[in-house]
Amino acid sequence: MKVLIADDHELFLKGLEMILQASFPEMELKTAKDYQEIFNIIANEHDFDLVLTDLAMPGAKWLDAIEKIHTVLPNTPIIILSAVFDKEIVQKTIELGAAGYVPKTSSNAVIISAVNLVMSGGVYIPPELLHHSSNSEFALLKQIEEKNIMSGDAKVLSPRQIDVLRLIAKGRSNKQIAYDLGLTEGTVKLHVTAILKLLNVYNRTGAVAEANRQGILK
């Protein structure tokens, strides 16, 4: 797995590098200290599996920068790691193509969980945001969180989630699933997030295995 991480604070960048290497020893890491350095790297290398970047950095306005990264690397998920926590900014980054937004105050475990979730095709949104958002897709994720808490052990996938899971079992990407089911790719990501949470697994392979064990896909 090849990952690009960027932050203009060297101490945080080094810390993030250590966290990721400890959890993913096989991960190949490239680092950048500002947006211009990101642009220079991705102009020559398009094989990144993930980009983790700070939001407020020198080199470009964050709005333009996130849009440019997503345009150059349209199939590479982007996670924002930022000290800025504003619901409108979070929503805007997701609308621009980011697959996750993690406050810098988060624990190491939360950062790693967010990486695992996003790499499995889900989307990570800070739980605090779910209680203050009327965005339709965020509202769906809020319902997922509430269902996960309220249903206890009786966690049942919805018919649409089972549809998504069947296509995951066939090896379909999120983009292919969105096309097949007539959904937006963002909504598919939220369904993937729900499936992983409800089945209590960490990736797509685990979801298929657990679904087969429970007889959900029969």
C-alpha positions in Angstrom: 0.0 0.0 0.0 1.4 3.4 -1.1 0.4 6.4 0.9 1.1 10.1 0.7 0.9 12.1 3.9 1.2 15.9 4.2 1.5 18.4 7.0 3.4 21.6 7.4 4.2 20.9 11.0 7.2 18.5 11.0 6.5 17.1 14.5 3.0 16.1 13.6 4.1 14.7 10.2 6.8 12.5 11.9 4.3 11.4 14.5 1.8 10.4 11.9 4.5 8.5 10.0 5.4 6.5 13.1 1.7 5.7 13.8 1.1 4.4 10.3 4.4 2.4 10.1 3.6 0.8 13.4 0.2 -0.3 12.3 1.0 -1.0 8.6 4.6 -2.2 8.4 4.2 -2.9 4.7 3.0 0.6 3.9 5.2 2.7 1.6 5.1 6.3 2.7 5.8 9.5 0.9 5.7 12.8 2.7 5.0 16.4 1.8 5.2 19.7 3.8 2.9 21.9 1.8 0.4 21.7 -1.1 2.9 22.6 -3.8 5.0 19.6 -2.7 1.9 17.4 -3.0 1.2 18.8 -6.5 4.8 18.1 -7.5 4.6 14.5 -6.2 1.3 13.6 -7.7 2.3 15.1 -11.1 4.8 12.2 -11.4 3.2 9.5 -9.3 -0.4 8.4 -9.7 -0.2 5.0 -7.9 -1.1 6.2 -4.4 -3.7 4.1 -2.5 -4.4 6.8 0.0 -3.7 10.5 0.6 -3.7 11.9 4.2 -3.3 15.6 4.3 -3.7 18.6 6.6 -6.2 21.2 5.5 -4.6 24.6 6.2 -1.1 24.5 4.6 1.0 26.9 2.5 1.0 26.5 -1.3 -2.7 26.9 -2.2 -6.1 27.6 -0.8 -7.5 24.4 0.7 -10.6 24.5 -1.4 -8.7 24.5 -4.6 -6.1 22.1 -3.3 -8.5 19.3 -2.3 -10.3 19.7 -5.6 -7.0 19.5 -7.6 -5.8 16.4 -5.7 -9.1 14.6 -6.3 -9.0 15.6 -10.0 -5.4 14.3 -10.5 -6.1 11.2 -8.4 -9.8 10.5 -8.9 -9.6 6.9 -7.7 -7.5 7.6 -4.6 -9.3 8.2 -1.3 -8.4 11.4 0.6 -8.5 11.7 4.4 -8.3 15.2 5.9 -6.4 15.4 9.2 -7.0 18.9 10.6 -7.1 21.0 13.7 -10.0 22.9 12.1 -13.3 21.5 13.0 -16.2 23.3 11.4 -19.2 21.3 10.1 -19.5 23.4 6.9 -15.8 22.8 6.1 -16.1 19.1 6.8 -19.1 18.8 4.5 -17.4 20.8 1.8 -14.3 18.6 1.8 -16.6 15.5 1.5 -18.4 17.1 -1.4 -15.1 17.8 -3.1 -14.2 14.1 -2.9 -12.6 13.5 0.4 -13.4 10.1 2.0 -12.8 11.1 5.6 -12.2 14.0 8.0 -10.3 13.3 11.2 -9.7 16.0 13.9 -6.0 16.2 14.9 -7.2 15.8 18.5 -8.2 12.2 17.7 -6.4 9.2 19.3 -4.0 7.0 17.4 -6.7 4.3 17.4 -9.3 6.6 15.8 -6.8 7.6 13.0 -6.0 3.9 12.3 -9.7 3.0 12.3 -10.5 5.8 9.9 -7.7 4.6 7.6 -9.1 1.0 7.7 -12.6 2.2 7.1 -11.7 4.4 4.1 -9.5 1.8 2.6 -12.4 -0.6 2.8 -14.5 1.8 0.7 -16.3 3.5 3.6 -16.3 7.1 4.7 -15.2 8.5 8.1 -17.1 11.4 9.5 -16.5 12.7 13.1 -19.4 11.5 15.3 -19.9 15.0 16.6 -20.8 16.2 13.1 -23.6 13.6 12.7 -25.7 15.4 15.3 -25.5 18.8 13.6 -26.0 17.9 9.9 -29.0 18.0 7.6 -27.0 16.7 4.6 -28.9 13.7 3.2 -25.9 11.4 3.0 -24.7 12.5 6.5 -28.2 11.9 7.8 -28.0 8.4 6.4 -24.8 7.8 8.3 -26.4 9.2 11.5 -29.2 6.7 11.1 -26.6 4.0 10.7 -24.9 5.0 13.9 -28.2 5.1 15.8 -29.3 1.7 14.5 -25.9 0.3 15.4 -26.3 1.5 19.0 -30.0 0.8 19.5 -30.2 -2.6 17.9 -27.8 -4.3 20.2 -27.0 -7.8 19.0 -29.9 -7.9 16.6 -28.2 -6.0 13.9 -30.0 -6.5 10.6 -28.8 -5.3 7.2 -31.4 -3.4 5.1 -32.4 -4.8 1.7 -30.2 -2.1 0.0 -27.2 -3.0 2.2 -27.6 -6.6 1.2 -27.7 -5.5 -2.5 -24.4 -3.7 -1.9 -22.9 -6.6 -0.1 -23.8 -9.0 -2.9 -21.9 -6.8 -5.3 -19.0 -6.5 -2.9 -18.9 -10.3 -2.9 -18.6 -10.2 -6.7 -15.6 -8.0 -6.4 -17.3 -4.8 -7.7 -15.8 -1.4 -6.8 -17.8 1.3 -5.2 -18.1 3.1 -8.6 -19.4 -0.1 -10.2 -21.9 -0.7 -7.4 -23.1 2.9 -7.7 -23.7 2.3 -11.4 -25.4 -1.0 -11.0 -27.8 0.2 -8.2 -28.4 3.7 -9.5 -26.9 5.3 -6.4 -24.2 8.0 -5.9 -20.8 6.8 -5.1 -21.0 8.7 -1.8 -24.1 6.8 -0.8 -22.4 3.5 -1.6 -19.5 4.5 0.6 -22.0 5.1 3.5 -23.7 1.7 2.9 -20.2 0.1 3.0 -19.6 1.9 6.3 -22.9 0.6 7.6 -22.2 -3.0 6.5 -18.8 -3.0 8.3 -20.2 -1.6 11.5 -23.3 -3.8 11.6 -21.3 -7.0 10.9 -18.5 -5.9 13.2 -15.7 -6.4 10.7 -12.9 -4.2 9.5 -12.8 -4.7 5.7 -14.7 -5.9 2.7 -13.3 -9.4 2.8 -14.3 -9.8 6.4 -17.8 -8.5 5.6 -18.3 -11.2 2.9 -16.9 -13.9 5.2 -19.2 -12.9 8.1 -22.2 -12.5 5.8 -21.6 -16.1 4.5 -21.2 -17.3 8.0 -24.6 -15.8 9.0 -26.2 -17.0 5.8 -27.1 -13.4 4.7 -26.0 -14.0 1.1 -27.8 -17.2 0.6 
